[in-house]
Every structure is written in structure tokens, then in C-alpha cells.
Amino acid sequence: MVTLFRNLRNVIDYVGYICSIVGSVVPRGTTLLDVGCGDGAITRTLSDQYGIKTDGVDVFPQDYAQYDGVTLPFADGSFDASLICFSTHHADDPQRVLDEAVRVAKRRVVVIECVTNSAARRAVTIALDYAVNILTHPHERFPMTFHTSDWWHSQFKRLGLRLVAEQRLSTWPVRVYDQRLFLLEVTR
């Protein structure tokens, strides 16, 4: 019962929950690019409450830089770290988004994404994500490109990233989504 209420609180304060996790693995003073920052709520909270020097990009920017979904408008190694938080599954080319996040990061990449290791989990994840997006972006249609944990691990290996930590997250009262945090070290 305690877990149910803790997870319900995470749904209500989603931004706070995500930022507490990112803030626990990204040190204060770190420069961080939030790739696919949306309205910038996470970007601002990481800056204001965790002392992380953030910048953000999105294909539909509100207060941040425009990103074409292909090439980030920053030089190689421009940031200490990059964050991809629930945005690759809406990309036309998720592999390219990850490649770019790695390119602009000097030290770390943090990926938070839904993992779909079964057909049933994939169907539920797509249905729920579609429902959320129709409410928040009623006139936009996004790709729904969810991947397995094996796919993610193969991408990290391909890019020469070292997996420092992998953690399951609980942002729903019951484990509806399989959401994961991947903390990666850039090894170039």
C-alpha cells in the first residue's frame, strides 16, 4: 500500500520525480543539454532546484532552441552531459537522436525511456502514450518507436558508451510502463 501511494505521488509530481532522479546522478554545476525538452519544465527545475546549468532543444520549442530532429545545433562536446527524457520514442530516427546526444556530451548521457520487451507491453505503452499525447498535443501526430532493453544496450555498445547504472522507475501507481533510467559514461 505504501508503494502504491508513493507511486501515485510520482504521477502527480512527475516533473519533481524525474528531476530528483536526474539530480541524483548529475552533479550540481554540470552543463546539461535536455534533448526534446518540450515545455522546458524539467529543464527549468533541474536548473532552479538542482543547480544544473541547463539548456534545451525541441522540435516544437516553446522557450528553447529549435531542433530539426536530426542535428543538434551545438558543437561536439559542448556540454558535460546530455539528457534524453521520454523523447526518442517520438523521433523519426531514435538512433540519430542518441548519436547526437552523445556527440554534444563530454562526460555523461542520461536516457530515460519506456522499454517494451514484449508485444503486450508494447501495445499498452503505445496506447497510453497516444492517449497522453492526444491530450497534450491534439493537432500533432508522433511516431511511436519504442524499443527493447536489448536494442538500447546494443546502441550503447555501438557508441562505445559505458553503462554506469540502469534503474527501473515507478511513475505510475502500478507498473503500467517499463520506464528505465540509463546512466552512461562517454568513453572517447
SVG drawing of the C-alpha trace seen along z (x, -y; Angstrom):
<svg xmlns="http://www.w3.org/2000/svg" viewBox="-7 -31 45 41">
<polyline fill="none" stroke="black" stroke-width="0.4" points="0.0,0.0 2.9,-2.4 4.4,-1.7 1.0,-2.4 0.8,-5.9 4.4,-6.7 3.9,-5.9 0.7,-7.9 2.6,-10.8 5.1,-10.3 2.3,-10.6 1.1,-13.8 4.5,-15.4 6.0,-13.8 8.5,-16.6 9.7,-16.6 10.1,-12.9 12.1,-12.8 14.2,-15.8 15.0,-14.1 16.4,-11.1 18.4,-13.2 19.6,-15.5 20.9,-12.4 23.1,-11.3 24.1,-14.7 26.3,-16.9 25.4,-20.5 27.2,-22.9 27.2,-20.4 26.3,-21.8 23.5,-19.7 21.5,-19.7 17.9,-18.5 17.2,-16.9 13.5,-17.0 12.7,-19.3 9.1,-20.0 7.8,-22.9 11.0,-23.0 9.6,-22.1 12.3,-19.5 15.0,-21.8 13.9,-24.7 13.5,-22.6 17.0,-21.0 18.4,-24.5 16.4,-26.1 16.3,-23.4 19.4,-21.3 22.0,-23.9 22.5,-22.1 23.4,-24.6 20.7,-23.5 19.9,-24.3 17.1,-22.7 16.1,-21.9 12.9,-20.6 11.3,-20.1 8.4,-22.2 10.3,-24.7 8.4,-27.0 11.2,-28.8 14.3,-26.9 16.3,-26.3 14.8,-24.8 16.0,-21.2 15.3,-19.6 15.3,-16.1 18.5,-15.3 21.4,-17.5 21.7,-19.3 22.7,-23.0 25.8,-22.7 29.4,-21.8 30.9,-18.4 31.4,-18.3 29.5,-21.5 28.0,-20.1 29.2,-18.0 26.1,-15.8 23.0,-15.4 19.6,-14.2 17.0,-12.4 13.8,-12.1 10.9,-10.3 11.6,-11.8 13.3,-9.2 10.1,-7.2 8.6,-10.2 11.7,-10.7 11.7,-9.6 15.2,-8.3 15.8,-7.5 19.3,-6.2 20.2,-9.5 18.9,-11.4 21.1,-9.2 24.1,-9.7 23.7,-13.5 23.2,-13.5 26.4,-11.5 28.2,-13.9 27.5,-17.0 28.2,-15.4 31.7,-15.4 31.1,-13.0 27.7,-11.6 24.4,-10.8 21.2,-10.2 18.5,-8.3 15.0,-7.9 12.7,-6.0 10.0,-3.3 11.2,0.2 9.0,2.7 10.3,6.2 7.0,7.9 4.2,7.4 1.7,6.9 3.9,4.3 4.4,2.5 0.7,2.4 -0.1,1.0 2.7,-1.5 1.7,-2.8 -2.0,-3.1 -1.2,-5.0 1.4,-7.2 -1.1,-8.0 -3.8,-9.0 -1.4,-11.3 -0.2,-12.9 -3.6,-13.5 -4.4,-15.5 -1.2,-17.5 -0.7,-17.9 -4.1,-17.4 -3.0,-18.5 0.3,-16.7 1.0,-13.1 4.2,-11.5 6.0,-8.3 5.7,-5.6 9.1,-4.0 9.6,-2.0 12.5,0.4 13.5,3.4 16.2,3.2 18.4,5.3 18.1,2.6 19.1,-0.1 22.1,2.0 23.2,2.6 23.1,-1.1 25.2,-1.9 27.7,0.7 27.8,-0.6 28.6,-4.1 31.2,-2.9 29.3,-4.1 29.8,-2.5 26.6,-1.7 27.2,-3.0 23.7,-2.3 20.3,-1.1 17.3,-1.6 13.6,-0.9 11.4,-3.9 7.9,-4.0 5.9,-7.0 2.6,-5.2 0.7,-3.7 1.1,-0.3 3.8,0.8 2.0,-0.1 5.1,-1.2 8.5,0.3 10.4,-3.0 14.2,-2.9 16.9,-5.3 20.2,-4.5 23.2,-6.4 26.0,-6.3 29.6,-7.4 31.1,-8.8 34.4,-7.0 36.0,-8.7"/>
</svg>
